[in-house]
C-alpha cells in the first residue's frame, strides 16, 4: 500500500521509497534527513486536500505532498 492510501489515525511502517520519484540525490537525501526511510514507523494525523498527508515521526510533524505520498510504500501495523 502507498502512504496516500492510508487513513486518519493509521500507524504504518515505511517499507520502501520509490527512487524513480526522486531523480535527484537531493530529493532522496531530504527524505532521509526527515527520517523517512525503510523501517520508520509513522502515524497519519491529517489528510490534506488532493491526497497529501501530515504524519508524525518520532516527535515531529511532517507535511507531505501527494507526489511524495504516492512514492512511499508502507505496511500496516508493524
N, C-alpha and C positions, 0 to 999 in steps of 0.2 A: 504494500500500500504506500502511496505517496503522502507526504505531510499535508498536502492540500485536500486529502480525502478524510482527514481527521475531524473530530467534533469537539466542541467546547468541553473542557474537563478531561479529555483523553490524556493518559500518560503513556508515552511511547518511547522506544529506543531507536536511535538513528542506526539504520542498517548500512546505508551507503549514500554517497553523494555522486550524482552523475557528472563526471569530469567534462563531458561534451557541453554541458550547460554553462560552463565557466571556462571559455577558451584561453583566457589569460591566467598566468600564475597568480596575479594579484587577486583575482576573484576567489580562487581556491584558498589562497593564504588568508584572506579576510574571514572566510567561514571558519577556518581552523583557529584563528585568533579569537573568534567569538565562542569557541568551544564546540562548534557544530561539526562533529566527526563521528565515525562509527563507534558505537558503544555509549554515546552520550544519551542520558535519559532526560527527556523534556516533557513538559506539560503544556497543553494548549489552553490558554486563558482567554483568547478572544479570536473570533473570526472577523476578518475585515471585508468590506465590500469587494467584489471581484476576485475573491479567492485567497487573499493574504491571510496570514496568521500572526498572532502575538503569542510567543511562547515564554516559558520560564525555563531557565537552565541554571542550575545551582541557585544563586541569589539574584540573578539578572533577568530582566525582561528584554526580549529581543523581538522587534517587529520585522517580519519577512514579507517580501512582495510575492505575488502569485508565481512568477517565473522561478524564484528560488524554492518555493514550497513544492513545485512540481518536479524539481530536480533532487529532492531529498526523499529517499526511501526509508520507511520506518516499519517497526514491528510492534504489535500491541503487547502491553503488559509484561515486559521482562524486567 
